[in-house]
Amino acid sequence: MVEVKIAEEKDLNFIKDMYGLLDTAMTNMLKQLMDTNEDEDDKQHSDKYWHDLIQEKTGYILIAFHGENPAGIAVVEIKDEQEVHLEDLIVCPELQKRGIGELLINEAKKTAYKKGYKKISLNVLPNNEEARYLYTKQGFHEVKIAMLCSL
């Protein structure tokens, strides 16, 4: 059984650990996409960033539990009075392909709606086909194309 709730202060260590997994996966995807071996600078968020989200000042974090154990997170940031942005969706690798990502997305959408937002956006790399499939299945559609020039 999986349950999703708004994250609390006590969940911060798990959230930061999940970001370590995400940083590794994203660096590998960016290297593949940009055909480069350069390491990206580590994007470490400040304690204030996390506390503002936990206190729901700048958005919110949802955390999924598989039984008693944390299984994944959805980080949602306020973009403006109408829109929130699904900044990150991370599921523990050993628990992927079990519907936890879908559950987190559904809860992120429901929570945003309850808070009065009209839209939820996200970014996904074009080479992340599994994520693109998941997001499309959840009602997201492409609205713009970003372009990149390596120098």
Secondary structure as UniProt FT lines:
FT   STRAND          2..6
FT   HELIX           9..11
FT   HELIX           12..34
FT   HELIX           47..54
FT   TURN            55..56
FT   STRAND          59..66
FT   TURN            67..68
FT   STRAND          69..78
FT   STRAND          83..91
FT   HELIX           93..95
FT   TURN            96..97
FT   HELIX           100..114
FT   TURN            115..116
FT   STRAND          119..122
FT   TURN            126..127
FT   HELIX           129..137
FT   TURN            138..139
//
